[in-house]
């Protein structure tokens, strides 16, 4: 077993780390305080070559593996989880989805601009009354000649107010329930589509989250993603990829908190000594390190297995492995961020110290992309072959 990253992965890691320190870290606090996406950041990420990191080269992507994408989101999250989340939603939920499920004509039309950074992508599944029970969505799509007419509301959509291209799930046959869902490629300028309001969040501030409204939205039939009433296949085919991928952000949050805590423990003087010489502080740092190393091994392994597995397969090792990776790393990130605030003491509760921001950011990773409770159910059902 080889636990070392390849030379290509190490080069990518260093490139993103340098970019994050230069372009993101200096403005991370401002992004959070103003709750505003930084100007030109999408284009900068496009110029960096990561806006289509897993997409095919022929459509402007980098053609890299899932582990590469995990490394990128991990390094971005160390500087700003908000930037990491929005980039991740674009790359994983939209671009990678299109790369695997769109037909050649759709790929040619949408992927080049998404991969270059000219356009931003999003995915709209969650609704005001439909979260973990994703197949209970109420947004409808009715065929009318060469168009589908979509009506409904989507909630908590990352990049919703910024996206040019959105993958939207709707019911084309409500009688068939889960088997009556269809995925569509929606452009922001389609008649009847609007981002009604930007939502205010506790964490990941700067990453734009919106409520979307489809009011007699006209979507060309040629923009059906996959076959009619086969949207659940499109949805499920990427879930293992999404879970394995998002674990990388949680890992980055935890690593950033450890680095900040080590530096603070060295610098903070109490009772004539740096607090890093106190055994209770040392124990906290040691526990943080051990948890991160365990989480990293699981995160990278899940990324490799999920990236190599057949999308949409059933009853495979990757289902429970991907769920375990995001479960462990998300909860670990919250614990470690909490301990980082504790190590910083009163300063950790002040807005000018970044550990409080990482604590606020970490909690979302236990909720978004399937809650910790749902992840445990997935693992248990796989273990018992249910």
VOBA-86676 format. One record per residue (C-alpha): residue number from 1; residue in three letters; z negated, y, x. Coordinates in nm, 4 decimals. Layout:
% residues N
   nr  rest        pz        py        px
  NUM   ALA         Z         Y         X
...
% end
This chain:
% residues 386
   nr  rest        pz        py        px
    1   UNK    0.0000    0.0000    0.0000
    2   UNK    0.1011    0.3403    0.1356
    3   UNK   -0.1277    0.6243    0.0291
    4   UNK    0.0525    0.8932    0.2267
    5   UNK    0.3029    1.1376    0.0807
    6   UNK    0.6563    1.1179    0.2152
    7   UNK    0.7897    1.3870    0.4483
    8   UNK    0.9922    1.5277    0.1580
    9   UNK    0.6845    1.5507   -0.0634
   10   UNK    0.4819    1.7113    0.2147
   11   UNK    0.7529    1.9726    0.2733
   12   UNK    0.7639    2.0497   -0.0974
   13   UNK    0.3849    2.0739   -0.1113
   14   UNK    0.3748    2.3233    0.1754
   15   UNK    0.6595    2.5288    0.0313
   16   UNK    0.4897    2.5647   -0.3082
   17   UNK    0.1516    2.6298   -0.1446
   18   UNK    0.3003    2.9150    0.0582
   19   UNK    0.4725    3.0568   -0.2491
   20   UNK    0.1547    3.0392   -0.4577
   21   UNK   -0.0544    3.2142   -0.1933
   22   UNK    0.2006    3.4903   -0.1475
   23   UNK    0.3339    3.5475   -0.4994
   24   UNK    0.0632    3.4244   -0.7382
   25   UNK   -0.2831    3.4247   -0.5848
   26   UNK   -0.2942    3.8045   -0.5239
   27   UNK   -0.2183    3.8755   -0.8913
   28   UNK   -0.3998    3.5815   -1.0550
   29   UNK   -0.6975    3.7927   -1.1642
   30   UNK   -0.4684    4.0619   -1.3059
   31   UNK   -0.2706    3.8008   -1.4994
   32   UNK   -0.5937    3.6754   -1.6553
   33   UNK   -0.7457    4.0165   -1.7281
   34   UNK   -0.4308    4.1619   -1.8826
   35   UNK   -0.3243    3.8343   -2.0470
   36   UNK    0.0289    3.9144   -1.9411
   37   UNK    0.3016    3.7078   -1.7769
   38   UNK    0.4044    3.8709   -1.4467
   39   UNK    0.7415    4.0386   -1.4313
   40   UNK    1.0191    3.8394   -1.2630
   41   UNK    0.7991    3.5284   -1.2203
   42   UNK    1.0429    3.3042   -1.4071
   43   UNK    1.3268    3.4158   -1.1830
   44   UNK    1.1120    3.3746   -0.8712
   45   UNK    1.0361    3.0181   -0.9742
   46   UNK    1.4060    2.9676   -1.0377
   47   UNK    1.4925    3.0999   -0.6921
   48   UNK    1.2332    2.8617   -0.5497
   49   UNK    1.4367    2.5765   -0.6985
   50   UNK    1.1683    2.4241   -0.9203
   51   UNK    1.2695    2.5314   -1.2724
   52   UNK    1.4692    2.2114   -1.3121
   53   UNK    1.2908    1.9982   -1.0567
   54   UNK    1.3448    1.6642   -1.2338
   55   UNK    1.6802    1.7495   -1.3937
   56   UNK    2.0065    1.6031   -1.2672
   57   UNK    2.1737    1.7897   -0.9811
   58   UNK    2.5041    1.8152   -1.1695
   59   UNK    2.3347    2.0439   -1.4246
   60   UNK    2.1593    2.2635   -1.1689
   61   UNK    1.8433    2.0598   -1.1280
   62   UNK    1.6817    1.9303   -0.8101
   63   UNK    1.6987    1.5638   -0.9104
   64   UNK    1.3461    1.5047   -0.7795
   65   UNK    1.0974    1.2418   -0.8946
   66   UNK    0.7945    1.2894   -1.1201
   67   UNK    0.5551    1.2889   -0.8244
   68   UNK    0.7370    1.5963   -0.6918
   69   UNK    0.6772    1.7743   -1.0223
   70   UNK    0.3090    1.6754   -1.0101
   71   UNK    0.2785    1.8198   -0.6605
   72   UNK    0.4292    2.1489   -0.7773
   73   UNK    0.2013    2.1887   -1.0797
   74   UNK   -0.0991    2.0941   -0.8662
   75   UNK   -0.0250    2.3660   -0.6103
   76   UNK    0.0551    2.6287   -0.8745
   77   UNK   -0.2699    2.5488   -1.0570
   78   UNK   -0.4749    2.6157   -0.7449
   79   UNK   -0.3632    2.9782   -0.7680
   80   UNK   -0.3199    3.0228   -1.1439
   81   UNK   -0.3466    2.7500   -1.4092
   82   UNK   -0.1757    2.9939   -1.6483
   83   UNK    0.1386    3.0001   -1.4350
   84   UNK    0.1152    2.6237   -1.3881
   85   UNK    0.0874    2.5575   -1.7621
   86   UNK    0.3847    2.7717   -1.8639
   87   UNK    0.5987    2.6345   -1.5829
   88   UNK    0.4912    2.2836   -1.6803
   89   UNK    0.5836    2.3317   -2.0454
   90   UNK    0.9268    2.4580   -1.9426
   91   UNK    0.9937    2.1854   -1.6870
   92   UNK    0.8356    1.8847   -1.8541
   93   UNK    0.8439    1.9430   -2.2293
   94   UNK    1.1845    2.1079   -2.2464
   95   UNK    1.4019    2.0549   -1.9376
   96   UNK    1.3015    1.6959   -1.8592
   97   UNK    1.3244    1.6127   -2.2297
   98   UNK    1.6771    1.7474   -2.2515
   99   UNK    1.7737    1.5773   -1.9277
  100   UNK    1.6820    1.2372   -2.0738
  101   UNK    1.7698    1.2775   -2.4410
  102   UNK    2.0510    1.5332   -2.4761
  103   UNK    2.4169    1.4348   -2.4849
  104   UNK    2.6500    1.5524   -2.2041
  105   UNK    2.7741    1.8507   -2.4056
  106   UNK    2.4190    1.9684   -2.4796
  107   UNK    2.3146    1.9238   -2.1190
  108   UNK    2.6117    2.1253   -1.9962
  109   UNK    2.5321    2.4046   -2.2417
  110   UNK    2.1567    2.4370   -2.1925
  111   UNK    2.0386    2.2910   -1.8633
  112   UNK    2.2087    2.5197   -1.6068
  113   UNK    2.0486    2.8394   -1.7394
  114   UNK    1.7122    2.6647   -1.7820
  115   UNK    1.7226    2.5243   -1.4294
  116   UNK    1.8179    2.8583   -1.2727
  117   UNK    1.5324    3.0542   -1.4283
  118   UNK    1.7653    3.2648   -1.6396
  119   UNK    1.6316    3.1014   -1.9561
  120   UNK    1.2869    2.9709   -2.0513
  121   UNK    1.2181    2.6524   -2.2439
  122   UNK    0.9496    2.5305   -2.4848
  123   UNK    0.8713    2.2473   -2.7227
  124   UNK    0.7429    2.2953   -3.0785
  125   UNK    0.5637    2.0001   -3.2361
  126   UNK    0.2089    2.1041   -3.3348
  127   UNK    0.1570    2.2718   -3.6712
  128   UNK   -0.1387    2.4514   -3.8322
  129   UNK   -0.2416    2.1278   -4.0082
  130   UNK   -0.0922    1.8751   -3.7687
  131   UNK   -0.2402    1.8240   -3.4222
  132   UNK   -0.3329    1.4776   -3.2958
  133   UNK   -0.1631    1.3324   -3.6039
  134   UNK    0.1744    1.4535   -3.4827
  135   UNK    0.3857    1.2487   -3.7214
  136   UNK    0.2293    1.4258   -4.0206
  137   UNK    0.4307    1.7423   -3.9508
  138   UNK    0.5543    1.9278   -4.2592
  139   UNK    0.8375    2.1373   -4.1145
  140   UNK    1.1494    2.0313   -4.3045
  141   UNK    1.5159    2.0094   -4.2125
  142   UNK    1.7798    1.9792   -4.4848
  143   UNK    2.1456    1.9090   -4.4085
  144   UNK    2.3848    2.1737   -4.5419
  145   UNK    2.7407    2.1146   -4.4255
  146   UNK    2.7620    2.1663   -4.0502
  147   UNK    2.4060    2.2992   -4.0321
  148   UNK    2.0487    2.1971   -4.0890
  149   UNK    1.8180    2.4431   -4.2624
  150   UNK    1.4693    2.4335   -4.1102
  151   UNK    1.1550    2.5648   -4.2784
  152   UNK    0.8012    2.5507   -4.1454
  153   UNK    0.5461    2.6866   -3.9007
  154   UNK    0.4591    2.5687   -3.5509
  155   UNK    0.1273    2.6506   -3.3830
  156   UNK   -0.0115    2.6732   -3.0271
  157   UNK    0.3361    2.6700   -2.8698
  158   UNK    0.3270    2.7372   -2.4953
  159   UNK    0.6074    2.9790   -2.3990
  160   UNK    0.6748    3.0237   -2.7714
  161   UNK    0.7197    3.3995   -2.7538
  162   UNK    0.9161    3.3882   -2.4278
  163   UNK    1.1408    3.0868   -2.4779
  164   UNK    1.5165    3.1051   -2.5158
  165   UNK    1.5535    2.7344   -2.5923
  166   UNK    1.3022    2.5388   -2.8003
  167   UNK    1.2966    2.1710   -2.8909
  168   UNK    1.1718    2.1612   -3.2512
  169   UNK    1.0605    1.8571   -3.4486
  170   UNK    1.1148    1.8519   -3.8265
  171   UNK    1.1150    1.6060   -4.1148
  172   UNK    1.4642    1.5157   -4.2329
  173   UNK    1.3348    1.2439   -4.4657
  174   UNK    0.9735    1.2871   -4.5765
  175   UNK    0.9770    0.9552   -4.7640
  176   UNK    1.0238    0.7716   -4.4346
  177   UNK    0.7230    0.9510   -4.2787
  178   UNK    0.7270    0.8864   -3.9011
  179   UNK    1.0748    0.7357   -3.9244
  180   UNK    1.2075    1.0494   -4.0927
  181   UNK    1.1530    1.2930   -3.8046
  182   UNK    1.4417    1.4543   -3.6149
  183   UNK    1.4428    1.6665   -3.2990
  184   UNK    1.6578    1.9814   -3.2769
  185   UNK    1.7575    2.2221   -3.0029
  186   UNK    1.6853    2.5704   -3.1377
  187   UNK    1.7848    2.8994   -2.9778
  188   UNK    1.5633    3.2052   -3.0228
  189   UNK    1.8540    3.4032   -3.1722
  190   UNK    1.9278    3.1528   -3.4481
  191   UNK    1.8982    3.3210   -3.7918
  192   UNK    1.5587    3.2509   -3.9481
  193   UNK    1.3716    3.1818   -3.6240
  194   UNK    1.0883    3.4067   -3.5065
  195   UNK    0.7779    3.4078   -3.2890
  196   UNK    0.5406    3.5666   -3.5391
  197   UNK    0.2453    3.6388   -3.3149
  198   UNK    0.1097    3.5863   -2.9668
  199   UNK   -0.2175    3.3940   -2.9770
  200   UNK   -0.5267    3.5021   -2.7819
  201   UNK   -0.6928    3.2263   -2.5816
  202   UNK   -1.0194    3.1786   -2.3916
  203   UNK   -0.8379    3.0484   -2.0847
  204   UNK   -0.4880    3.0166   -1.9414
  205   UNK   -0.4497    3.3837   -2.0192
  206   UNK   -0.1083    3.5092   -1.9170
  207   UNK    0.0544    3.1879   -2.0314
  208   UNK    0.2119    3.2986   -2.3580
  209   UNK    0.1116    3.0910   -2.6590
  210   UNK    0.2604    3.1680   -2.9981
  211   UNK    0.2943    3.0750   -3.3601
  212   UNK    0.6582    3.0098   -3.4514
  213   UNK    0.8085    3.0548   -3.7946
  214   UNK    1.1272    2.8886   -3.9201
  215   UNK    1.2399    3.0494   -4.2442
  216   UNK    1.5721    2.9067   -4.3595
  217   UNK    1.6571    2.8757   -3.9907
  218   UNK    2.0189    2.7646   -3.9496
  219   UNK    2.0631    2.5084   -3.6732
  220   UNK    2.4092    2.3639   -3.6028
  221   UNK    2.4258    1.9900   -3.6652
  222   UNK    2.5594    1.9489   -3.3120
  223   UNK    2.2159    2.0646   -3.1894
  224   UNK    2.0480    1.7500   -3.3136
  225   UNK    1.8676    1.5989   -3.0145
  226   UNK    1.9294    1.2274   -3.0401
  227   UNK    2.0047    1.0750   -3.3786
  228   UNK    1.8877    1.1921   -3.7191
  229   UNK    1.5530    1.0364   -3.8176
  230   UNK    1.5028    0.9155   -3.4608
  231   UNK    1.2898    1.2049   -3.3435
  232   UNK    0.9840    0.9849   -3.2939
  233   UNK    1.1730    0.8001   -3.0205
  234   UNK    1.2488    1.1318   -2.8494
  235   UNK    0.8849    1.2325   -2.8944
  236   UNK    0.7288    0.9099   -2.7701
  237   UNK    0.9710    0.8568   -2.4834
  238   UNK    0.8191    1.1438   -2.2905
  239   UNK    0.4478    1.1079   -2.3688
  240   UNK    0.3596    0.8940   -2.0667
  241   UNK    0.5547    1.1349   -1.8465
  242   UNK    0.3708    1.4327   -1.9979
  243   UNK    0.0246    1.2792   -1.9502
  244   UNK    0.0898    1.1748   -1.5914
  245   UNK    0.2392    1.5165   -1.5179
  246   UNK   -0.0370    1.7293   -1.6714
  247   UNK   -0.3021    1.5435   -1.4721
  248   UNK   -0.1620    1.7293   -1.1708
  249   UNK   -0.2719    2.0638   -1.3142
  250   UNK   -0.6255    1.9359   -1.3704
  251   UNK   -0.6320    1.8073   -1.0133
  252   UNK   -0.5234    2.1479   -0.8824
  253   UNK   -0.7995    2.3239   -1.0787
  254   UNK   -1.0628    2.0901   -0.9344
  255   UNK   -0.9336    2.1318   -0.5785
  256   UNK   -0.9365    2.5113   -0.6081
  257   UNK   -1.2968    2.5046   -0.7303
  258   UNK   -1.4060    2.2866   -0.4382
  259   UNK   -1.2353    2.5153   -0.1852
  260   UNK   -1.3986    2.8239   -0.3371
  261   UNK   -1.7383    2.6525   -0.3466
  262   UNK   -1.7223    2.5439    0.0174
  263   UNK   -1.6372    2.8965    0.1291
  264   UNK   -1.9106    3.0512   -0.0861
  265   UNK   -2.1683    2.7985    0.0396
  266   UNK   -2.0853    2.9019    0.3952
  267   UNK   -2.0992    3.2759    0.3255
  268   UNK   -2.3934    3.3075    0.0861
  269   UNK   -2.7245    3.3650    0.2664
  270   UNK   -3.0571    3.2857    0.1015
  271   UNK   -3.3951    3.2377    0.2693
  272   UNK   -3.2292    3.3291    0.5977
  273   UNK   -2.9739    3.0460    0.5816
  274   UNK   -2.6337    2.9814    0.4309
  275   UNK   -2.6835    2.7910    0.1064
  276   UNK   -2.4467    2.5269    0.2428
  277   UNK   -2.7347    2.4033    0.4588
  278   UNK   -2.9388    2.3165    0.1478
  279   UNK   -2.9222    1.9509    0.0532
  280   UNK   -2.8792    2.0115   -0.3204
  281   UNK   -2.5708    2.2256   -0.2541
  282   UNK   -2.4397    1.9687   -0.0080
  283   UNK   -2.4847    1.6970   -0.2704
  284   UNK   -2.2841    1.8968   -0.5240
  285   UNK   -2.0013    1.9489   -0.2749
  286   UNK   -2.0008    1.5813   -0.1759
  287   UNK   -1.9841    1.4704   -0.5393
  288   UNK   -1.7011    1.7151   -0.6072
  289   UNK   -1.5032    1.5843   -0.3103
  290   UNK   -1.5508    1.2181   -0.4067
  291   UNK   -1.4388    1.2803   -0.7645
  292   UNK   -1.1313    1.4742   -0.6518
  293   UNK   -1.0209    1.2043   -0.4095
  294   UNK   -1.0535    0.9386   -0.6799
  295   UNK   -0.8684    1.1574   -0.9289
  296   UNK   -0.5913    1.2300   -0.6815
  297   UNK   -0.5233    0.8609   -0.6148
  298   UNK   -0.5030    0.7889   -0.9870
  299   UNK   -0.2911    1.0984   -1.0518
  300   UNK   -0.0346    1.0189   -0.7840
  301   UNK   -0.0190    0.6507   -0.8756
  302   UNK    0.0303    0.7290   -1.2439
  303   UNK    0.3076    0.9731   -1.1533
  304   UNK    0.4879    0.7121   -0.9463
  305   UNK    0.4549    0.4396   -1.2104
  306   UNK    0.5457    0.6683   -1.5028
  307   UNK    0.8413    0.8101   -1.3138
  308   UNK    0.9797    0.4640   -1.2465
  309   UNK    0.9057    0.3118   -1.5888
  310   UNK    1.1594    0.2881   -1.8663
  311   UNK    1.1027    0.5808   -2.0990
  312   UNK    0.9697    0.4799   -2.4361
  313   UNK    0.8718    0.1278   -2.3314
  314   UNK    0.5884   -0.0419   -2.5211
  315   UNK    0.2899   -0.2436   -2.4060
  316   UNK    0.3303   -0.1562   -2.0410
  317   UNK    0.0816   -0.0686   -1.7695
  318   UNK    0.2039    0.2908   -1.7678
  319   UNK    0.0657    0.3700   -2.1157
  320   UNK   -0.2968    0.3192   -2.0212
  321   UNK   -0.2468    0.4361   -1.6642
  322   UNK   -0.0992    0.7727   -1.7644
  323   UNK   -0.3656    0.8223   -2.0316
  324   UNK   -0.6380    0.7290   -1.7835
  325   UNK   -0.5057    0.9756   -1.5280
  326   UNK   -0.5118    1.2786   -1.7573
  327   UNK   -0.8418    1.1664   -1.9139
  328   UNK   -1.0202    1.1308   -1.5817
  329   UNK   -0.8706    1.4360   -1.4145
  330   UNK   -0.9126    1.6710   -1.7115
  331   UNK   -1.2790    1.5883   -1.7615
  332   UNK   -1.3329    1.5969   -1.3859
  333   UNK   -1.1804    1.9464   -1.3651
  334   UNK   -1.4231    2.0774   -1.6276
  335   UNK   -1.7241    1.9196   -1.4521
  336   UNK   -1.6240    2.0490   -1.1112
  337   UNK   -1.5468    2.3988   -1.2395
  338   UNK   -1.8898    2.4005   -1.4056
  339   UNK   -2.0547    2.2984   -1.0780
  340   UNK   -1.8566    2.5636   -0.8917
  341   UNK   -2.0014    2.8302   -1.1217
  342   UNK   -2.3489    2.6822   -1.0634
  343   UNK   -2.3048    2.6977   -0.6855
  344   UNK   -2.1981    3.0609   -0.7115
  345   UNK   -2.5060    3.1386   -0.9219
  346   UNK   -2.5054    3.4793   -1.0879
  347   UNK   -2.1843    3.5759   -0.9113
  348   UNK   -2.0115    3.2769   -1.0662
  349   UNK   -2.0705    3.4341   -1.4063
  350   UNK   -1.9023    3.7579   -1.3045
  351   UNK   -1.5383    3.8174   -1.3937
  352   UNK   -1.4414    3.9224   -1.0426
  353   UNK   -1.5166    3.5733   -0.9077
  354   UNK   -1.2377    3.3246   -0.9897
  355   UNK   -1.4576    3.0212   -1.0577
  356   UNK   -1.5352    3.1434   -1.4101
  357   UNK   -1.1611    3.1695   -1.4755
  358   UNK   -1.1056    2.8127   -1.3601
  359   UNK   -1.3867    2.6929   -1.5883
  360   UNK   -1.2229    2.8641   -1.8870
  361   UNK   -0.8849    2.7231   -1.7887
  362   UNK   -1.0097    2.3690   -1.7307
  363   UNK   -1.1327    2.3085   -2.0844
  364   UNK   -0.7849    2.3259   -2.2361
  365   UNK   -0.6813    2.0214   -2.0345
  366   UNK   -0.9241    1.8092   -2.2382
  367   UNK   -0.7599    1.9322   -2.5600
  368   UNK   -0.3896    1.9989   -2.5069
  369   UNK   -0.1261    1.7242   -2.4804
  370   UNK   -0.3569    1.4866   -2.6668
  371   UNK   -0.7350    1.5205   -2.6696
  372   UNK   -0.9704    1.3149   -2.4538
  373   UNK   -1.0593    1.1208   -2.7673
  374   UNK   -0.6961    1.0244   -2.8296
  375   UNK   -0.6515    0.9287   -2.4644
  376   UNK   -0.9466    0.6914   -2.4903
  377   UNK   -0.7969    0.5338   -2.8019
  378   UNK   -0.4665    0.4779   -2.6217
  379   UNK   -0.6395    0.3084   -2.3295
  380   UNK   -0.8602    0.0916   -2.5512
  381   UNK   -0.5698   -0.0211   -2.7704
  382   UNK   -0.3670   -0.1170   -2.4655
  383   UNK   -0.6632   -0.3074   -2.3178
  384   UNK   -0.7061   -0.5052   -2.6421
  385   UNK   -0.3302   -0.5377   -2.7100
  386   UNK   -0.3659   -0.3711   -3.0490
% end
